[in-house]
């Protein structure tokens, strides 16, 4: 029996004991379901609010599926230097790409890349690259992050195959207390693992009548080489400037308009492929040192119209424009590379609420969406200026969707509350590129969820969902050089290189998935102290994913010294790279989240396991991760306005039967927060911590790719408002 298995056994006994105690308390202190939202400071709040799981605000606990809402206080206590740091402890989520932020991506339930949809305040972020990162936003600008796990195509269409990651940026209201109209917050931080220094300044305000509010925030970060747990130092050099400008105006009864700009600039120096533990090497094109310039801009407006007294109209119109690009001028030559993706879109939805009877209520959400993704690739070394594998192409998508949330209260003498959540979306898409045949198709994505609360402390849920992902323009139309390799069969003399070239396949089929999920949630108040609560939510899921798209790379054996096939460049020698529908995957897993909070103590735990295999060959498939248990335990000292905590991650060994074999690991973090509630230091906040206290050398992405070592962190901020 592994150490993790023994630990899980102990945790199971503890969970059963807590549940039993909670049931006993629930007999005398019943609750009417989860209350309020979030968990900040000394306030006890049971269930956070999710905005994107159903496209309208609702309690996360009531959603018939798995959604995790990471709120601002949690983000601040993690002291993240990268936006991907905020996903620590979220079950079913894995940060890919290694230690460099410029190469970090995310997978959800074994699917990554185009299989995970990323939203900034509802605006699609369509930039995806084989080696570059995603989600270009600074964590200091975030109010919350929602991770909706499982297919989300019924509401969001293509790309939501594995799930949806929705980033919500801050508003003026996140900084202002009742009675305040304006203020400023400044902060600075430092961490030792890469000598990162950061500073943030934020202005916020609203008019006395609340008709207008606004926030402006800027963050600057500078970091260097990364010290790994292996003892090695990973060369890296980043300078980041990011900012947010947002304002809301209340025009009339129920009508408001919000406009925002979100910007991100990263100037760094690292290899052409920044992922893994790649070190720059001048003779290897994938490891050429480049002066990386990452840019992301998102412009957005939101019109909300919900007139007082109307249950039928709660209208939202969101036009947006986003541009993300990575420019890579080589440090030791005049070569210049570019990948740029622009997205122009608009979403219109409306929510109508009404009652059929006293026992049956309905919330109908319906709308339409249009967006266009357009890509530009450049390479100064090619004859036509085009970049290999990055075609100049565009995709247009038109979609309509509808969802009906039907709530039955004490129907027909059946105790409790029954909720049905059917949804359906239709997408029509068309992709085109110069000199290539157009590709067009459509898809229907249904989903039905059901939850049942026989008693206030128990929620049983199940759902069936279908998801799809349209082939990207890279996969359909990729051409040009993928990489160069030496011809080892060439006569003695100077090295001879041959080229592996991309060959597009406009006949690619979309990826499709079917997922069944069943689970349960528990919530109890007054469990141990009379002022506490415990909530738990777990589920098991099964997914069948058809026509997974993968890159099929072929190189003639003659290039490596074999007598045949002969070595050469391009299709004539089968020296090609082509995206193909290569696998039908079966992915299943279990996820559990538990939270406890009281005036004196808090605890969070999560557990996740996943298994994925090719249904035809039995080979492992998907972005798999080790079985993992995460805990965050701490105490509150209200007399000193402080919190002290520790985070522990225990992961089992991973041997997926294929090329990936990783050892198990245990990491320990310590942290503390001091935030005076009143007195001369009111508005001051201090966060300190030590990550990876034992300087563990561990790997979560691939063998030989170590994560950062011991890291000392500190951050201070001060808010002044009037």
Phi and psi in degrees as a GROMACS rama.xvg file:
@    title "Ramachandran Plot"
@    xaxis  label "Phi"
@    yaxis  label "Psi"
@TYPE xy
-74.4478  163.441  UNK-2
-60.7395  -37.9215  UNK-3
-64.6539  -41.0494  UNK-4
-61.9638  -42.3336  UNK-5
-64.0393  -40.6695  UNK-6
-64.9086  -40.0077  UNK-7
-63.6235  -35.7264  UNK-8
-61.3868  -43.0752  UNK-9
-65.0599  -41.077  UNK-10
-64.1839  -38.3726  UNK-11
-61.8609  -43.3574  UNK-12
-61.2372  -43.8796  UNK-13
-62.6421  -41.7986  UNK-14
-63.5354  -42.0989  UNK-15
-63.2656  -40.8215  UNK-16
-63.2409  -43.5545  UNK-17
-63.6984  -41.9483  UNK-18
-62.7526  -42.2052  UNK-19
-63.7034  -43.4184  UNK-20
-62.9659  -39.4303  UNK-21
-64.9127  -40.6675  UNK-22
-62.9931  -39.1006  UNK-23
-63.7257  -42.899  UNK-24
-67.0179  -35.5039  UNK-25
-65.3269  -23.4591  UNK-26
-64.3073  -31.5641  UNK-27
-106.022  -14.6082  UNK-28
-135.947  67.5297  UNK-29
-65.6286  151.456  UNK-30
-121.495  157.122  UNK-31
-96.1472  51.1616  UNK-32
83.4857  175.376  UNK-33
-62.6586  142.197  UNK-34
-112.248  148.502  UNK-35
51.4864  -159.708  UNK-36
-143.185  150.113  UNK-37
78.5779  -178.384  UNK-38
-151.712  95.0346  UNK-39
-129.338  143.953  UNK-40
54.5382  -131.602  UNK-41
-98.4331  6.10894  UNK-42
-79.1477  139.061  UNK-43
-101.471  115.837  UNK-44
-136.277  133.025  UNK-45
-85.4756  -48.6067  UNK-46
-131.033  126.535  UNK-47
-72.1774  167.19  UNK-48
-94.5508  130.156  UNK-49
-103.05  134.501  UNK-50
-99.5254  -32.5901  UNK-51
-100.197  -17.0341  UNK-52
-61.649  -37.4585  UNK-53
-122.83  9.1014  UNK-54
66.5753  15.8225  UNK-55
-152.551  149.015  UNK-56
-59.9348  131.226  UNK-57
-157.579  163.552  UNK-58
-69.8605  130.338  UNK-59
-60.2359  -32.2917  UNK-60
-63.7927  -28.7376  UNK-61
-85.3994  -10.2412  UNK-62
-70.9488  129.671  UNK-63
-79.9524  63.1401  UNK-64
178.745  -162.512  UNK-65
-114.821  118.372  UNK-66
-136.595  131.21  UNK-67
-111.643  129.127  UNK-68
-109.712  114.615  UNK-69
-96.3096  110.988  UNK-70
-94.1668  172.041  UNK-71
-61.1645  -40.8837  UNK-72
-63.1236  -38.8034  UNK-73
-64.805  -42.4328  UNK-74
-60.6707  -44.2349  UNK-75
-66.2706  -38.079  UNK-76
-69.7628  -24.9592  UNK-77
-75.4594  -18.1694  UNK-78
48.791  54.857  UNK-79
-71.3274  140.793  UNK-80
-99.0969  -21.4889  UNK-81
-123.404  149.541  UNK-82
-61.3068  -24.5841  UNK-83
-75.8508  -13.9277  UNK-84
-65.9625  -22.4827  UNK-85
-72.9501  -12.705  UNK-86
-87.075  5.9825  UNK-87
-57.2795  124.67  UNK-88
86.4392  -1.76165  UNK-89
-80.6562  119.159  UNK-90
-67.7493  144.436  UNK-91
82.2317  -1.0349  UNK-92
-114.597  136.552  UNK-93
-132.375  131.01  UNK-94
-86.7696  121.793  UNK-95
-103.422  166.162  UNK-96
103.659  -15.2921  UNK-97
97.6609  -162.4  UNK-98
-83.2095  -24.3762  UNK-99
-76.0834  129.365  UNK-100
-64.6767  -27.7692  UNK-101
-69.9363  -11.6024  UNK-102
-118.396  7.06504  UNK-103
-81.5409  136.064  UNK-104
-133.056  -173.765  UNK-105
-139.383  144.192  UNK-106
-121.347  147.576  UNK-107
-129.651  120.918  UNK-108
51.0085  43.8807  UNK-109
85.6087  -1.30048  UNK-110
-115.763  143.366  UNK-111
-139.782  -173.908  UNK-112
57.4895  -128.167  UNK-113
-66.4516  -9.0044  UNK-114
-83.0059  -0.664961  UNK-115
-125.807  121.96  UNK-116
-87.6129  131.649  UNK-117
-115.081  130.773  UNK-118
-123.277  139.672  UNK-119
-110.349  104.886  UNK-120
51.9677  34.4338  UNK-121
94.9046  -10.8919  UNK-122
-86.9531  128.344  UNK-123
-66.4103  139.956  UNK-124
-115.517  101.581  UNK-125
-98.4263  3.81471  UNK-126
-71.154  119.654  UNK-127
-138.315  132.242  UNK-128
-136.59  153.74  UNK-129
-65.4622  -27.1963  UNK-130
-126.74  -18.7146  UNK-131
-87.7743  166.047  UNK-132
-80.7892  -175.115  UNK-133
-136.643  174.223  UNK-134
58.5812  70.5798  UNK-135
-86.7318  85.1614  UNK-136
-151.586  144.931  UNK-137
-86.8799  137.608  UNK-138
-63.0732  -21.7275  UNK-139
-66.2996  -16.7923  UNK-140
-96.2417  6.24231  UNK-141
-100.191  136.174  UNK-142
-86.1127  -40.8005  UNK-143
-164.492  160.171  UNK-144
-129.781  129.784  UNK-145
-108.568  132.266  UNK-146
-117.367  105.365  UNK-147
-97.8815  110.814  UNK-148
-96.1337  135.475  UNK-149
104.811  163.04  UNK-150
-55.6746  129.016  UNK-151
-115.803  18.7164  UNK-152
-66.4782  -24.1658  UNK-153
-62.5511  -24.4549  UNK-154
-114.25  -25.7906  UNK-155
-121.999  -4.67074  UNK-156
75.6673  -146.428  UNK-157
-63.2996  141.555  UNK-158
99.556  -18.5818  UNK-159
-94.6543  36.0261  UNK-160
-67.1027  -46.6033  UNK-161
-90.7075  -27.4326  UNK-162
160.329  -176.687  UNK-163
-125.228  132.52  UNK-164
-115.12  110.571  UNK-165
-112.608  117.562  UNK-166
-94.3405  129.774  UNK-167
-113.811  121.53  UNK-168
-85.6929  164.133  UNK-169
-70.9293  156.712  UNK-170
-120.741  170.289  UNK-171
-59.0674  -35.9251  UNK-172
-63.0091  -20.8726  UNK-173
-73.3004  -12.5692  UNK-174
-113.902  -17.761  UNK-175
-101.066  134.67  UNK-176
-90.6141  163.988  UNK-177
-55.4348  134.002  UNK-178
90.2552  -12.3178  UNK-179
-92.0729  147.952  UNK-180
-122.728  -17.2003  UNK-181
-159.998  158.803  UNK-182
-178.77  -179.904  UNK-183
-140.639  145.268  UNK-184
-133.435  133.053  UNK-185
-126.743  151.48  UNK-186
-158.264  158.912  UNK-187
-147.729  155.295  UNK-188
-151.539  163.646  UNK-189
-150.19  144.305  UNK-190
-139.121  149.305  UNK-191
-89.3639  -22.8256  UNK-192
-64.2522  -25.9833  UNK-193
-137.866  18.9634  UNK-194
52.6428  42.4687  UNK-195
-82.9945  133.825  UNK-196
-116.635  135.847  UNK-197
-136.704  151.05  UNK-198
-145.598  142.018  UNK-199
-134.161  137.879  UNK-200
-130.714  133.913  UNK-201
-136.037  131.197  UNK-202
-110.687  140.115  UNK-203
-149.59  152.93  UNK-204
-174.561  166.49  UNK-205
-151.778  154.916  UNK-206
-73.7218  154.324  UNK-207
-55.3797  -31.3342  UNK-208
-88.1173  0.208224  UNK-209
74.9539  9.70835  UNK-210
-72.8559  -23.4956  UNK-211
-142.559  139.625  UNK-212
-142.85  157.008  UNK-213
-156.316  158.922  UNK-214
-144.627  140.226  UNK-215
-133.399  127.632  UNK-216
-140.864  140.297  UNK-217
-133.687  135.786  UNK-218
-127.961  136.598  UNK-219
-121.858  133.672  UNK-220
-131.103  145.747  UNK-221
-140.935  128.775  UNK-222
-142.369  163.996  UNK-223
-125.466  -146.896  UNK-224
-62.1533  148.701  UNK-225
-104.401  126.138  UNK-226
-86.3636  119.644  UNK-227
-92.6254  159.175  UNK-228
-63.716  -21.1576  UNK-229
-73.7083  -10.0586  UNK-230
96.5587  -12.6478  UNK-231
-82.7289  160.56  UNK-232
-113.417  125.798  UNK-233
-93.6408  115.646  UNK-234
-60.1683  131.045  UNK-235
-163.315  147.947  UNK-236
-152.988  104.751  UNK-237
-122.049  141.788  UNK-238
-133.961  120.137  UNK-239
-126.283  133.838  UNK-240
-127.137  125.251  UNK-241
-139.442  154.303  UNK-242
-160.009  161.972  UNK-243
-138.137  135.413  UNK-244
-130.937  119.766  UNK-245
-144.106  138.62  UNK-246
-145.49  147.819  UNK-247
-129.259  134.919  UNK-248
-122.7  127.437  UNK-249
-87.6418  110.837  UNK-250
-82.7492  -45.7763  UNK-251
-159.665  -169.453  UNK-252
-55.2324  111.387  UNK-253
78.0127  -1.79331  UNK-254
-110.905  123.719  UNK-255
-140.195  153.152  UNK-256
-129.243  129.647  UNK-257
-118.3  134.883  UNK-258
-125.522  143.832  UNK-259
-149.635  153.019  UNK-260
-130.4  129.379  UNK-261
-123.916  121.395  UNK-262
-126.896  152.848  UNK-263
-149.934  130.647  UNK-264
-133.282  124.579  UNK-265
-124.331  120.132  UNK-266
-111.043  118.791  UNK-267
-141.598  173.885  UNK-268
-134.712  113.12  UNK-269
-161.293  177.096  UNK-270
-64.5478  159.368  UNK-271
-52.0863  -38.7167  UNK-272
-105.843  101.831  UNK-273
-82.5528  -2.51765  UNK-274
-79.5215  164.59  UNK-275
67.0534  -147.89  UNK-276
-111.161  36.1629  UNK-277
-61.8646  132.363  UNK-278
-108.751  139.78  UNK-279
-59.8269  136.657  UNK-280
-142.819  120.485  UNK-281
-63.8127  -24.4583  UNK-282
-93.9365  2.69498  UNK-283
-118.057  112.184  UNK-284
-56.384  -32.7833  UNK-285
-76.2106  -11.1454  UNK-286
-119.949  15.4029  UNK-287
-64.564  135.867  UNK-288
-71.5942  127.905  UNK-289
-127.221  153.757  UNK-290
-92.9162  88.6717  UNK-291
-73.5377  131.205  UNK-292
-124.331  105.975  UNK-293
-102.313  133.235  UNK-294
-133.759  137.105  UNK-295
-143.509  131.362  UNK-296
-134.741  131.547  UNK-297
-130.472  119.057  UNK-298
-107.564  134.955  UNK-299
-150.143  145.579  UNK-300
-125.711  153.809  UNK-301
-140.276  125.5  UNK-302
-109.745  120.605  UNK-303
-114.75  131.003  UNK-304
-134.65  110.144  UNK-305
-140.52  81.8807  UNK-306
-62.1267  142.728  UNK-307
-58.5678  132.906  UNK-308
87.9953  -5.31153  UNK-309
-100.422  120.461  UNK-310
-87.9859  -12.4362  UNK-311
-92.5971  -22.2688  UNK-312
-118.397  114.737  UNK-313
-142.849  79.9413  UNK-314
-96.784  137.096  UNK-315
-129.622  129.279  UNK-316
-123.584  121.123  UNK-317
-127.517  95.5424  UNK-318
-86.7727  145.383  UNK-319
-153.44  159.76  UNK-320
-140.467  130.959  UNK-321
-134.117  145.427  UNK-322
-135.902  127.533  UNK-323
-130.375  136.568  UNK-324
-148.526  152.188  UNK-325
-128.445  116.146  UNK-326
-102.006  137.581  UNK-327
-132.353  74.5313  UNK-328
-71.2472  127.642  UNK-329
-70.6094  139.675  UNK-330
-68.4649  -31.6657  UNK-331
-111.89  16.524  UNK-332
-154.061  -178.446  UNK-333
-93.8142  5.81141  UNK-334
-71.0113  142.271  UNK-335
-133.339  130.206  UNK-336
-121.417  146.797  UNK-337
-145.471  137.387  UNK-338
-129.15  125.615  UNK-339
-136.701  132.561  UNK-340
-127.165  125.386  UNK-341
-110.341  139.692  UNK-342
-129.254  127.448  UNK-343
-120.77  124.383  UNK-344
-151.812  168.141  UNK-345
-150.343  137.516  UNK-346
-124.328  134.628  UNK-347
-126.574  124.178  UNK-348
-141.622  157.472  UNK-349
-138.32  146.231  UNK-350
-120.514  124.911  UNK-351
-116.744  131.446  UNK-352
-121.917  130.791  UNK-353
-158.789  165.959  UNK-354
-114.267  131.192  UNK-355
-80.1656  -43.2952  UNK-356
-142.392  -177.312  UNK-357
-65.4115  -21.6556  UNK-358
-104.913  -6.39673  UNK-359
-127.668  118.37  UNK-360
-117.964  151.192  UNK-361
-132.688  142.163  UNK-362
-126.021  109.409  UNK-363
-102.142  121.711  UNK-364
-115.512  126.43  UNK-365
-150.85  154.832  UNK-366
176.179  -165.979  UNK-367
-145.389  159.071  UNK-368
-145.178  142.189  UNK-369
-134.628  137.319  UNK-370
-152.425  152.671  UNK-371
-126.474  126.59  UNK-372
-103.159  130.154  UNK-373
-131.637  129.291  UNK-374
-117.234  144.813  UNK-375
-131.144  128.765  UNK-376
-122.599  135.286  UNK-377
-134.508  144.741  UNK-378
-146.15  115.272  UNK-379
-68.4741  -11.8682  UNK-380
-91.1053  -6.29739  UNK-381
-97.6872  157.629  UNK-382
-64.3614  -38.6497  UNK-383
-98.0391  1.61418  UNK-384
79.9356  -0.276751  UNK-385
-82.334  154.436  UNK-386
-102.976  132.003  UNK-387
-59.7026  129.557  UNK-388
80.4446  -0.656806  UNK-389
-127.698  77.418  UNK-390
-70.8754  149.699  UNK-391
-76.7973  108.491  UNK-392
-153.022  168.405  UNK-393
-146.388  154.597  UNK-394
-131.253  131.686  UNK-395
-113.646  135.463  UNK-396
-130.88  132.061  UNK-397
-123.359  134.145  UNK-398
-146.186  153.1  UNK-399
-131.725  150.63  UNK-400
-147.729  158.091  UNK-401
-151.246  142.339  UNK-402
-142.263  139.418  UNK-403
-128.864  115.578  UNK-404
-97.7298  112.576  UNK-405
-111.554  123.404  UNK-406
-114.165  123.674  UNK-407
-107.838  121.774  UNK-408
-105.975  118.603  UNK-409
48.8261  47.0695  UNK-410
-77.7417  126.602  UNK-411
59.2706  31.1834  UNK-412
82.4962  -3.66548  UNK-413
-75.3261  124.167  UNK-414
-69.4166  153.513  UNK-415
87.7538  -163.581  UNK-416
-123.68  130.346  UNK-417
-114.173  129.876  UNK-418
-123.585  128.564  UNK-419
-108.903  138.9  UNK-420
-135.296  76.0534  UNK-421
-83.3507  147.812  UNK-422
-150.032  152.679  UNK-423
-151.088  136.843  UNK-424
-133.822  142.138  UNK-425
-117.314  126.837  UNK-426
-119.635  136.092  UNK-427
-123.119  125.64  UNK-428
-132.159  152.913  UNK-429
-142.227  129.175  UNK-430
-119.549  144.681  UNK-431
-149.927  152.57  UNK-432
-148.659  152.138  UNK-433
-59.2838  129.786  UNK-434
74.3892  9.4348  UNK-435
-123.589  151.665  UNK-436
-68.797  141.255  UNK-437
-67.8495  150.74  UNK-438
-123.963  128.814  UNK-439
-141.212  149.502  UNK-440
-164.41  175.5  UNK-441
-143.757  168.184  UNK-442
-153.584  142.804  UNK-443
-106.678  133.028  UNK-444
-126.314  99.0984  UNK-445
-92.4934  158.402  UNK-446
-153.442  144.057  UNK-447
-139.9  128.17  UNK-448
-120.558  151.093  UNK-449
-140.582  136.738  UNK-450
-133.884  148.077  UNK-451
-137.654  125.849  UNK-452
-114.288  90.7132  UNK-453
-67.5521  -30.829  UNK-454
-137.087  159.017  UNK-455
-60.4241  -23.9203  UNK-456
-95.6171  2.02964  UNK-457
-128.546  131.683  UNK-458
-128.67  118.673  UNK-459
-105.311  135.583  UNK-460
-143.881  157.171  UNK-461
-153.05  151.856  UNK-462
-153.86  154.079  UNK-463
-123.999  129.68  UNK-464
-142.103  142.796  UNK-465
-111.908  139.565  UNK-466
-129.038  161.853  UNK-467
-148.297  156.73  UNK-468
-136.745  117.85  UNK-469
-70.2297  144.655  UNK-470
-58.3839  138.743  UNK-471
-75.9955  164.647  UNK-472
-66.8167  -27.0118  UNK-473
-62.5768  -44.7249  UNK-474
-69.6176  -34.6024  UNK-475
-77.522  -40.1918  UNK-476
-123.373  12.8674  UNK-477
-58.0728  130.794  UNK-478
-139.671  175.002  UNK-479
90.7066  -172.443  UNK-480
-81.2975  129.62  UNK-481
-87.9788  -52.2044  UNK-482
-159.203  166.667  UNK-483
-115.423  139.772  UNK-484
-130.462  150.819  UNK-485
-74.1673  142.272  UNK-486
-88.3288  100.867  UNK-487
-76.2287  -7.49515  UNK-488
-92.5929  -1.23112  UNK-489
-70.3164  154.52  UNK-490
-59.9033  156.374  UNK-491
-54.9778  145.314  UNK-492
142.912  -161.138  UNK-493
-58.5702  146.424  UNK-494
-61.1653  140.146  UNK-495
-110.342  128.851  UNK-496
-109.456  143.487  UNK-497
-119.508  161.622  UNK-498
-111.499  134.217  UNK-499
-94.5691  124.424  UNK-500
-114.31  149.858  UNK-501
-74.7073  142.784  UNK-502
-128.657  115.376  UNK-503
-71.8013  163.109  UNK-504
-139.568  89.9183  UNK-505
-67.7484  -5.94496  UNK-506
-92.3662  8.16257  UNK-507
-56.7418  140.466  UNK-508
-91.175  151.726  UNK-509
-70.0223  149.374  UNK-510
-72.1941  138.378  UNK-511
-130.619  148.05  UNK-512
-139.052  151.734  UNK-513
-128.037  128.205  UNK-514
-130.366  133.004  UNK-515
-115.891  133.623  UNK-516
-137.567  135.458  UNK-517
-129.768  145.526  UNK-518
-166.307  -177.549  UNK-519
-151.217  152.14  UNK-520
-130.25  145.34  UNK-521
-127.053  142.854  UNK-522
-148.79  131.943  UNK-523
-136.163  141.335  UNK-524
-108.335  160.899  UNK-525
54.8085  53.3001  UNK-526
-82.3497  -52.2276  UNK-527
-118.851  -36.3163  UNK-528
-115.154  -9.76126  UNK-529
88.6284  -8.22262  UNK-530
-135.856  32.255  UNK-531
-130.318  175.31  UNK-532
-151.877  158.936  UNK-533
-135.616  137.42  UNK-534
-136.15  142.539  UNK-535
-140.792  146.24  UNK-536
-149.984  124.797  UNK-537
-139.991  156.299  UNK-538
-156.138  158.038  UNK-539
-119.81  138.35  UNK-540
-133.493  150.903  UNK-541
-128.78  129.073  UNK-542
-128.152  131.206  UNK-543
-106.95  119.009  UNK-544
-115.657  118.909  UNK-545
-101.945  148.118  UNK-546
60.002  40.2383  UNK-547
-54.3199  136.478  UNK-548
-96.7454  127.412  UNK-549
-137.375  159.113  UNK-550
-87.6103  118.325  UNK-551
-96.4101  108.784  UNK-552
-104.821  125.264  UNK-553
-122.815  139.49  UNK-554
-139.967  132.733  UNK-555
-63.2975  138.468  UNK-556
-61.7346  -24.9277  UNK-557
-62.8382  -24.6317  UNK-558
-67.9015  -18.4085  UNK-559
-108.854  16.0946  UNK-560
102.997  -6.0876  UNK-561
-73.5671  156.88  UNK-562
-69.6293  -28.2303  UNK-563
-159.487  161.068  UNK-564
-63.2645  154.2  UNK-565
-66.3851  156.976  UNK-566
-86.9009  143.665  UNK-567
-178.737  -178.452  UNK-568
-102.077  142.658  UNK-569
78.5164  -169.977  UNK-570
-59.237  -31.7114  UNK-571
-59.8445  -24.939  UNK-572
-114.346  12.4103  UNK-573
57.0624  34.063  UNK-574
-99.2693  75.1932  UNK-575
-136.469  162.521  UNK-576
-130.045  124.073  UNK-577
-137.965  134.632  UNK-578
-77.5817  131.166  UNK-579
-137.871  156.081  UNK-580
-78.1622  105.783  UNK-581
-117.097  -13.3877  UNK-582
-147.679  148.509  UNK-583
-113.618  113.387  UNK-584
-101.582  148.661  UNK-585
-119.434  116.427  UNK-586
-121.958  131.8  UNK-587
-141.336  156.268  UNK-588
-170.652  172.677  UNK-589
-130.42  138.729  UNK-590
-133.87  141.693  UNK-591
-143.709  134.631  UNK-592
-128.887  135.395  UNK-593
-132.299  138.4  UNK-594
-136.499  138.387  UNK-595
-131.171  138.244  UNK-596
-145.822  143.862  UNK-597
-155.206  171.477  UNK-598
-63.1126  -19.5548  UNK-599
-116.296  -15.1397  UNK-600
-150.916  158.287  UNK-601
-146.436  154.357  UNK-602
-155.351  138.323  UNK-603
-134.393  138.644  UNK-604
-140.402  146.403  UNK-605
-141.642  150.932  UNK-606
-141.246  138.584  UNK-607
-148.871  141.849  UNK-608
-139.987  150.573  UNK-609
-148.016  148.679  UNK-610
-143.077  134.267  UNK-611
-141.462  137.445  UNK-612
-147.234  155.292  UNK-613
-70.2037  122.807  UNK-614
-64.3301  -21.7844  UNK-615
-91.8668  -35.3557  UNK-616
-112.698  -17.0354  UNK-617
80.979  -0.640605  UNK-618
-73.6081  149.725  UNK-619
-64.257  145.003  UNK-620
-149.555  150.138  UNK-621
100.792  167.158  UNK-622
-84.0259  81.3845  UNK-623
-82.2163  155.224  UNK-624
-138.243  164.181  UNK-625
-71.8081  149.207  UNK-626
-56.7326  131.031  UNK-627
-141.427  135.398  UNK-628
-117.1  132.32  UNK-629
-127.942  134.775  UNK-630
-132.701  146.673  UNK-631
-133.966  105.651  UNK-632
-120.741  143.235  UNK-633
-167.624  175.481  UNK-634
-123.815  152.301  UNK-635
-109.03  140.318  UNK-636
-123.033  81.3329  UNK-637
-61.3076  -28.258  UNK-638
-62.0617  -28.7044  UNK-639
-110.37  7.00631  UNK-640
53.7778  44.8663  UNK-641
-131.842  157.674  UNK-642
-135.509  140.149  UNK-643
-130.114  132.192  UNK-644
-146.786  170.35  UNK-645
-140.407  140.74  UNK-646
-117.182  132.302  UNK-647
-127.373  129.573  UNK-648
-120.182  125.987  UNK-649
-122.039  118.403  UNK-650
-119.764  137.536  UNK-651
-77.6278  168.029  UNK-652
-67.0678  150.332  UNK-653
-118.328  118.889  UNK-654
-136.744  95.6512  UNK-655
-83.3505  8.80939  UNK-656
81.076  0.581982  UNK-657
-117.652  -136.024  UNK-658
-82.0448  -14.0928  UNK-659
-99.1413  121.38  UNK-660
-141.77  113.536  UNK-661
-124.255  146.258  UNK-662
-79.4569  154.208  UNK-663
-69.4363  162.911  UNK-664
-154.759  162.321  UNK-665
-136.063  128.106  UNK-666
-124.168  147.612  UNK-667
-129.763  130.707  UNK-668
-120.446  147.357  UNK-669
-123.92  144.44  UNK-670
-156.325  162.164  UNK-671
-151.8  148.939  UNK-672
-130.947  133.832  UNK-673
-125.22  121.452  UNK-674
-141.485  88.5228  UNK-675
-56.4475  133.483  UNK-676
-84.9251  -26.7162  UNK-677
-152.044  -177.939  UNK-678
88.2841  -172.261  UNK-679
-65.8096  -20.2804  UNK-680
-100.854  11.0934  UNK-681
-59.0887  133.235  UNK-682
99.451  -10.5912  UNK-683
-89.8095  142.266  UNK-684
-139.474  134.759  UNK-685
-125.504  126.574  UNK-686
-121.491  128.7  UNK-687
-132.122  156.153  UNK-688
-173.403  165.343  UNK-689
-130.34  118.738  UNK-690
-92.6587  147.067  UNK-691
49.6783  60.5993  UNK-692
-54.7547  -38.5788  UNK-693
-86.2027  4.34858  UNK-694
56.2539  44.6409  UNK-695
-65.8875  136.356  UNK-696
-94.8996  106.739  UNK-697
-139.711  161.494  UNK-698
-131.267  133.996  UNK-699
-122.924  -14.7071  UNK-700
-99.241  -52.3875  UNK-701
-162.728  158.419  UNK-702
-59.8874  134.063  UNK-703
88.2633  -4.79161  UNK-704
-104.967  94.2023  UNK-705
-80.1212  151.741  UNK-706
-92.2696  168.837  UNK-707
-59.8541  150.593  UNK-708
-85.7808  -155.575  UNK-709
-58.7233  137.054  UNK-710
-139.124  121.826  UNK-711
-95.6732  130.911  UNK-712
-124.033  151.114  UNK-713
-155.598  140.457  UNK-714
-146.755  139.482  UNK-715
-129.648  147.218  UNK-716
-145.64  156.951  UNK-717
-141.817  130.138  UNK-718
-114.925  130.461  UNK-719
-126.8  121.765  UNK-720
-139.525  158.118  UNK-721
